[in-house]
Amino acid sequence: MQERASGNLLKHETSPYLLQHADNPVHWRPWGEAALAEARATGKPILLSVGYAACHWCHVMAHESFEDAATAAVMNALFVNIKVDREERPDVDAIYMGALHALGEQGGWPLTMFLTADAEPFWGGTYFPKEERYGRPSFVRVLTETARIYADEPHKVQQNAGALKQVLQPAQRGAAGAPPSDATLTELARRLVGAVDPVHGGSRGAPKFPQAQFFSFLWRAGLRYDQPNPLEAVHLTLTHIAQGGIYDHLGGGFARYAVDERWLVPHFEKMLYDNALLVELMTEGWRETKSPLYAQRIDETIGWLLREMVVEDGGFASSLDADSEGEEGKFYVWSLAEIEEVLGADDARSFAKIYDVTAGGNFEGHNILNRPNAIETPDAETEARLAAMRAKLFARRSGRVRPGFDDKVLADWNGLMIAALANAACAFARPDWLQAAEAAFNFVSLRMSVDGRLFHAYRAGEAKAPATGNDYANMIKAALALANATGRRNYVERTAALAEVLDTHYWSEALGGYYFTADDTGDLIVRPFSGQDEATPNANGVMVSNLVALNLWTGEDRYRERAEVILRSFAGAMSEQVLAHCGLLAAALDAYAPALVVLIVPDGSDARSLRAGLRNVSLPNVVVQEIREGADGASTLPASSPAHGKTAIDNKPTAYVCLGPQCSLPVTDPAQLVETIRAARQVTCA
């Protein structure tokens, strides 16, 4: 035991981020009871450092301080040093990032928090430079002064720790009540359009994040309330993201955000969740517009996913780093001279004009490929020529030193991508995409589940880290998407089983929502509880939509009733912090008008033509149930279904569109089905 406690213990871990720090002279410990027990035994404060593998500033602080022997000596003498991969333990990150916000800091990574020996936070920050600069004190000065206060002024430490712990206690941040009405939601959509940059899309100013939850709410509200402005704001944003430098025009896939207002300069890391959310939203946009740009970006991004991000029997990896060879973005940028070398002078001239390439560069003397002067897709012949040029440049780029690859599989991020892939597979009639979605679902179900309970992370043959509410919510979303795409009831059964675990271990009767952590996660000082979206959707918003769908599939009212409880419980929070609760606001639209399309298929027929019609209209979170008329009776609708008892017309495959308790007249023509859905989904608000 003494030997293990004497050095850096991260070599025993599987997380790529933790392994990046395994050779540091810092005596790092992974988060867990052993490290917390060491702090209690020694009486030392804890230095908690939280980051992730694709984080640029995490690398900067590591190179400056954690690899420096003198700095490490100070850390080892004064603190029990714990290193956390925020992607592997998002519950730990959520607690201590919440503490930093309570201190009035904006937050970000690396997260640097100072805790008592009982793991209670009392002070912290983010990146601290080795030498004093950027208006920040040097890291060693922070270390020595914090340790001095901990030793000499324990009353201050306890006062801070007590106040922060009180703030972190789970509570509803607003009064329960009636959730926002249709009239309120339509007015919110009108007002929120004003926050969108009218030239470049996205939020006004910089930096610019894709904000998929925000734009998903605008999209769904625009459809429901027949408002063109929210839909136009979504199209403007998606188009500029698709043509901006935030998109990898050679390899496919979107970076996490852009540091400027034009989407030109990305923070070059590629995260699985961003790409899942953008593919999902862009697919809905394509259903309505048939934009060739959207189709191309979806195809290229899924191509990147399947080429570069699939690991071990089908699971999806987490991220690609921003850095290679110690430099952010080096893998992705170009000089005009290198492009001329690869393409030749004539093609290089054409390519440079469209992709904003100059001798002086558009980013620190280099060129980030983007298409500011070619926002609209060119004619087919021009696009084919450009595709051939891109292929040559992609081949050249493939010989460069690649960015770091974080190949751990996360259940929640995989759930988002599985759902996005399944929906895109239906929209674009791509069985290979559906096959990939099912393979990833099977991976999580088999490799990351024991006795019906999920684990959060998997790598190197080991599933670890307790599952969060997001893991269950997103995997339920994935199972529902696969049920829609395949028509197989086993996915509905899997959904119900996951929902049962979530209700048993995460539900708070007193607060009316789901905790982020399970009731048997034992190494945390509090259980985080919130309805706010972060970079990924909040489990409570996701579950409202999931529960509505489960009610339609099974006919069990308990699912609908639980969705209504969540919306009432978070009503005050939604009203007070609109932008932070866009996921719940969008889910309210599902609860107000549960969307069901029932396809009745006589013996000897199939529903392919009607399903093809569904490719031409956006109806987010719709449940598609295919019922075969015949002797088996195995796929009958529940008695409470608004389509219960409906039959095929004239012995033809027949569709019924049901929003809420009312169903349309029977439809047998795919084009008529599209028009029926468009008419049914709209609500007029004064």
N, C-alpha and C positions, 0 to 999 in steps of 0.2 A: 504493500500500500504506500509506503514511504517513497518507493522508487517511482510509482505512477504520479505521485503528487509533486515530484521534484522538477518536472520539465513541461514541455509542450505536449499535450495529450491529443492533439487533433489528428495525428497520423492514424488513429483508430477509427476515424469517422469515414462516411461515404459521400458526404456533400462535397461537390467540387469547390464550392466557396471555402468551406472549412479546410479542405486539403490545400488550397492555395496558401494557407497560413500555417501549415504543419511544420514548416522549417523556420518560422520566425523565432528569434531569441526570446520572445515573450512566452511566458508560461501559460499559454492558453488552456482553458478547459472548455469542453462543450457544455451547453446548458443541461442541467439535470440535477438530481438529488445529491450526487457526489460533490459537485462543485458548490452547491448551496450549503452542504454540511461542512465543507472545508472553510467557508466563510464564517459560519457560526462557530466552528472550533477555534479559529485563529483570531476572531474578532476584527478581522480586516474588512474594510469596505469592499464592495464589488465594483469593478470597472466592466461594464457591459458594452460590448461593441457589436453592433448589428449591421449587416450589409448583405450583398448578394453578388453573385459571380459576374454579372454584366454591368456592375456599377462602376462608372469611371472614377468618381471621387473616392470611392472605397479603395481603389487601386492606388490613387495618389497618396492617401493617408497611410496605406500599408507600406509603400516604398519609402516615404519620408520618415515614418516613426516606428512602425512595427518591425521593420527590417533593420532598424538602427540599434546596435548593441547598447549604447548609452541610454537611449530612451527606454528600451526594454528593461534595463536594470532598475530604473526608477519605478516602472510599472510593477515589476516583480517584487520589489521591496515593499511597496505601499499598498498593493491591491491583490485581491483574487480576481484574475482576468478571465472573463467569459466571452467567448466568441459565438455569435448566433448567425446562421443563415436565415434571413427573414422569410425566404421562400419555403424553407423546411419547417420553421416554427413561426408561422404568421401570428399565432396567438401571443407568443412572447413579444413579438414586434408590436402588435396592436396595443398591448398594455403600456409599454414604455414609450412608444410614440405618443400615446394619449397623455402620458405624464409630461412629455416635452411640450405638447400643445398647451397643457394646463399652465406651464411656466411662461406662456406667452410667446413661444418660439414657433416659427413656421414649420419646422420639421424637414425631414429629408434624410438621405443616407450618404455616408455612414452615420448611423445613430450612435452617439456616445453618451451613455447614461451612467451616473454614479448612484449606487444602491447601498443601503445599509446591509449588515451581515444577514438580515432577514429578508433580503431582496426587495425592500421597499425603496422606491426612487426618492432622491432628495435634491438632485440637480443634474443638469446635462446640457448637451448641445449636439451638433452634427459633426462637421469636419473641423478639426483644429490643425493648423499648420505647424510644422516643426519649429519654424522661426516665426516671430510675431509679424504678421502682415494681413492684408485684407481687413484691417480693423479688428482682427482676432488675436487673442493672446497666444503665445507659444504653447504647444501641448505640454511640455514639461512643467511650465509655470502653472498650467491648469491642474496637472497631477499633484504637484507639491502643495499648492494652496488648498485644493479640495481635501487632501489627506490631513493637512494641518487643521482645517475647520472640523473635520470628523473627529479628530483626537482632542482638540482643545475647546470646541464649542458644541458639545453634544446636544444641548438644548435647542440650538438652531437647527441642527440636522433633524432631530425628532419632530420639531415643529413643522419643518418643510415636508418631511416624510408623511406625517399624519395628515396634513392638509391635502397632499397629492393623493394619498390613498383614499381619502374621503371623496375627492372628485372622481376617482376611478370606479367607485362603487356602481354596480349596474342600476340604472334607473331610466324611466321614460323621460325624455327631454321635451316635455310638453304635455298638455292635458289630452286625455282621451276624449273622443267624441265622434261626431259624424265625419266620415272621410269627405274629401272635396267632391262637390257635385259636378255634373256635366257642365253646368254654367261656369263654375269656378275653373275647371280644367281647360275649357275653351278659351277663357280669358287669360289664363296662365300661358297657354301656348302663344297667344297673340303677343303678350308682353315679353316672353322669353326670346322671341324672334329678334327683338331689339338688342339683345346681347350678342348677336351674331355679326361678325365682321362682314359688311355688305360687299366687300371687294374680294377677299381671299377665303371667306368662310371660316369656320371655327370661331372661337371666342375672340373678342376684340383684343388687340395688342399681342404681346409676347410674354412668355413662351406660349406655344400652341400645342395642346394635347388633343387627341382625337375625340375624347369625351363621348364615347359611344352611348352611354346611358342617357345623357342629355339629348343627343340627336335622335335616339330611338324614341324617346318620349315625344319630341316634336313630330317625328314621322307618324307615329301612331295617332297622335292627336289630330294631325292634318288630315289623315284618312277618315277618322271617325267624325270629325266636325266639318269635313269638306272645306278646309281652309288651304288655299294655295300657298300662302306665305311660309308656313312651317315646312311644307314639302320642298319649296324652292330653296329654303335655307339649308336643308339636308342635302339636296342635289349640289348646291354651290360648294358646300364643305367637302363632300365626297369626291367631287370632280377635282378640286384643288389638292386634296390629299393624294389622289390617284396620280396626279401629274407633277406633284412637288418632289423636292429632294428627300422628303420623309419616306418616299417609296423607293425601293431598290429596283431601278429600271432594267437591270441586267439579270438579277437572280430571283426577283419576286420577293414579296414580304414587306411589311411596314415597320419602320423604327418606332420607338416609344413616343417621342415627341419632337417638335422642332423648336429651336431656341429663338427663332425670328418670327415675324408676323406673316411671312410669305410661304411658310412650309418649306423653305429652302434648306436650312442647315439642321439636320437631325441630331439628336443625341443617339448615336448610331446603333445602340443595342436593339436587337429584335426579340420581343417577348411573345410567347405563345398566346397569352390571353388577348393582347392587342389585336393580333391577327385574327383570332377567332371572332372577336366582337365586330371587327370591320368587315370580315367576310359575311357575317350574319346580316348586318345592316345593309351592306352593298347588294346582297342577294335580294333583299326585299325591294330595294330601289330598282334593281334590274327587272323584277317581275312587273313593275308598273311601267317602266320607261323603255325596256329592251335596249338600254345604252350599250353599245359595243365596247365602250371604255370600261364600264363596270364588268362586263363579261370577261374581258381580257385580264383585268386586274385580279378577279376572282380565280380564273384559271391559272394565272402565273403564281399567285400566292399559294394556292393549294399545291401547285407543282413544286414550289420551294419546300412546303411542309413535307410532302411525301418523299422528296429527294434528300433533304438535309436534316429533318427533325424526327424521323421515326427511329425508335430504338427497340431492342429486345421484343420481338414478337408483336409489335404494333403499337406500343405506347408512344406518346408524343413527348419529346424533350422540352425543357423549360425555356431556354434562351440561347442566343448568340451574343457574345460580348461586343461592346463598342470598340474595344482596343485590340490592336495587333502590333507586335513589335514595340510595345510600350507607348503607342501613339493612337489617340482616338481617331477613328475613321480612316486610318491609313489604307485598309483593305479596299475601301469603296471609292476613293477619290482618284482623279485622273489629271494628267497634263495634256495639253493639246498635242505636244510632240509625240507622246506615246500613242494617242489615238490615231495620229497621222501614220505612225509606224505600222499599226495594226491594220488600218483600213485603206491606206493610200490617200493621196492628197484630195482627189475628187470626192470620194465617199466621206472622208473626214470633214470636208467643208460642209456638206449637206447635213451630216450628223451634228456637227458643232452648232449650226444655226438653230436646229430644233431643240437640242439638249443644253443650250446655254453654256457652251464651252468656248473659252477664250484663252489667249496666250497668258494673260495676267491672272486668270482664274476668277471664280466667284466666291471662294472661301480660302482665306489665308494663303493665297498663291496657288491653290489647287482648284479643281473643278468638281463640284457635286452635280451629277446628272439630274436634270429636271427639265420640264417642258413648259416654261412660263409663256412662251409665244406660240404654243401649239396645244392649247387647252382642249380643243375639240380634236377628236380622232381624225387623222387624214384619210384620204381615199385608200382603197384596198391595195392598190399597186405601191403607193408610197409606204404604207405600213409594212408591206411584205419586204421591201428593200431595207427598211429600218430594222426589221426583225433579223434579217441576215447579218446586218452590221452588229446588232446587239449580241448575236450568237458568237461572233468573232471576238468581241471584247470580253464576253463572259468566259470564253476559253482562255484568253490571256490572263484574266483576273484569277482564274482557278489555280494558276501557278504561284500566286502570292502566298505569303504566310497568313493563314486563316485566323480570324478572331477566336477567342476562347469559346468553348462549347460546354454548356451546362446540360448534361444529359440525364439529370434526375427527372423522374416522372411525378407530376403532382396531380392528385385526383381532381381538384377543383378546376384547374386550368384545362385538363384533359376533358372534363365534362363540357366546358364551354366550346372547345374545338369539335368534339364529337357532335354536339347539337348543330353547330354551324355547318359542319361537313354533311350531316344527314339532310339538312334543309337545302343546301346547295345541290346535293345529289338529286333531290327531287326536282328542283327548279331547272337544272340543266341536263336531266336524264343521264346521269353519270354513275352507272353501277360500280365503277371502280372506286369512286369517292365513298359510296355507301359501304363498300367492303372495308375500306380503311377505317371508317367510323366504327363499324361493328368490331373490327379487330382491336381497336383501342379500348372500346367498352369492355370487351372480354379480358383484355390485359388488366384493367383496373379491377374488374370483378374477381379475377382469379389470383392475380399476384399481390393485390393490395387489400385483400379482405380476409378476415379470419373470424369464423363463427358469426357471420353476418355483419361484423363491424369493419368499417373501412379504416385504413391507414391513410395518412396524408401524402407521404412521399415514398418513392422507391428508387433505389439505385444499387448497382453491384450486387444484385441478388437479395437485397434486404429491404423489406417494407418497414418503415419506421415513422415516428412522429404521430401523435394522436390526431385523428381527423377533426376538422372544423365543421361548423354548420355549412360553410360554403361548399365543402367537399360533397356533402349529402345533397344540398340543394342543386348544385350543378350536375351531379351525376343523375339525379332524378330528371332534371331538364333533358339530359342526354338520352335517357331511356324513353322519355315521352317522344322526343324527336324520332328515335328509331322505331317506336311503335307506329307513328304516323307514316314513316317511310316504307316500312316493311309490312304493316298490317298484322304483325305477330303479337299475340296476346302475352307471350312470355315476358316481353318488355314491360307491359303494364303490371304484371305480377312482380317483376323486379322493382318497379317504381314503388308499388305499395309496400314492399318489404323495407326499402330504404326509408320511406316516409315513416314507417313504424319505429325504426331505430331513432330517427330524428326527433319524433314526438316523445319517445321514452327518455332520451338522454339530453336533449337540448331545449325542450320547451319550458317556458316560464309561465305558469298560470297567473302569477301575480302581475307580471309585466306585459303579458299578452303578445309574446313574440318568442323568437328563437335566440338563445345565447350563441355566441361565437364558438364556445368550447363546451365539451361534454361535462356531465356532472361527476364523472370519474377521472377527469384530467387533474392529476394531483400536484403538479409542480408550479402552480401559478398562484399569485397573491389575490387575484380577483378573477371573475368570469366576465369578459367583455360582452357588452350588450348594446346593440345599435341598429338602426335602420338605414344608416348613411352608406351610400356607395363610396367606394374608394377607387382605385384603378380598375377593380373588378366589381361586378354588381354585388350588392348586399344580399345575404341569404334570405332575409325576410321578404324583400321584393320579389326575388326569384320564386320563393315558395308560394306567394299569393297566386302567381300565374300557374305554378305547378299544381296547386291544390284545386284551382278552378278546372284544370284539365283532368285531374284525377276524378273529380266529381262527374264530369261528362263521360269518362270511360267506365266508371263503376256504378254510378247512380247513388253512391253513398253520400248522404247529406253532411256527414261529419267533416268532409274535406272542404266543402263550400263554407260551412259555418266557421271553420278555423281560419280560412282566408278572410272572412268578414271581421273576425276578432282582431287579426293583425292590422287591418286597415283602420279600424276604430282606435286601436291602441296607439298607433303612430300618427293619428290625425293631427294632433298638435304639433308634432315635430315636422310633419310635411308642410304645415302652414307657416311655421316659423323659419324653416331652412329649406326653401324650395329646391335650390340647385343641388343640395346634398342628398335629396331624396327622390331624384328623378326615376330611379328604379321602381319605387313604390307607387309613384304617380302613374307610370306606364302600366303597372300591374293593376291599378284601380280600373283602367279601361277594360282589361280582361274580365275583371269581376263584375263590372256593370253590364257587359254584354258577352257572356261566354259564347265563343265561336265554335260551331260544330258543323262539319260537312259530312253527311252520311251518304255513302255510295251503295245502293242496293243492286246487286249483281245476280241476274238469273243464271240458272245452270247452263253451262255451255258458253257463257259470255265472260268478258273481263272488263275491268274499269279503266283500261289504259287511256282511252280517248278522254274520259272525264278527268282523270289525273293529269293528262297533258294540259287540259284547260286550266287547272289550278296553277300551272307554271306562269300564267299570264295575269295574275292578280295577287296583290299583297294583302294578306289577312293574318298578321302576326299572332302566334300562339294558338292558331286554329287546331282543333282536333279533327283528324280525318279518320272516320271509321268505315271500313269496307265490310258490308254484310252480304253473305252469299245466301240467296234463297235456295232452299233444298231440304232434303230429309234430315241432314245431320243436326240442324238447329244449334250448332255450337257457337255461333257468333251473334246471337240475338242481342238487341239493345236492352239496357236496363229499363224497367217499367217507368222510371221517373224521367227518362230521356224525352225531350220534346219531339223526337222522331220515332218514338216507340209505336209500332204497328204500321209504319209506312211500308209501302210495297213498290215494286217496280211497275212501270207503266208500259203497256204494249210489249211486254216481254223484252224490254230494252234495259241496259244499265241506266239507272236513274239516280239523280242527285237531289238531296234536300239540304238547303242552307238554313241553319238555325242559329239565330243570335238571341240569346236569352231564351225565354219560353216559347217564342214563335218560330215557326218554320215556313219556308217559302213553299210555293207550289212546286210540284215535281218538275225536274229539268232533265232532258235527255241529250241536249246539244251542248258541246263544250263552250262555244261562244256565248250561248245563252247563260250558261253557268257563271261565266265571268261577269256578265252584266248583272246577274242576280246578286252575286256577292257584293259588287260595287254599290248597288242600291241598298242592300241590307245593312252594310257596315256603317252607313252614315246616320248621324243624329243631328237634327237642327236645334241650335240653342239661340235663344234671343239675345 
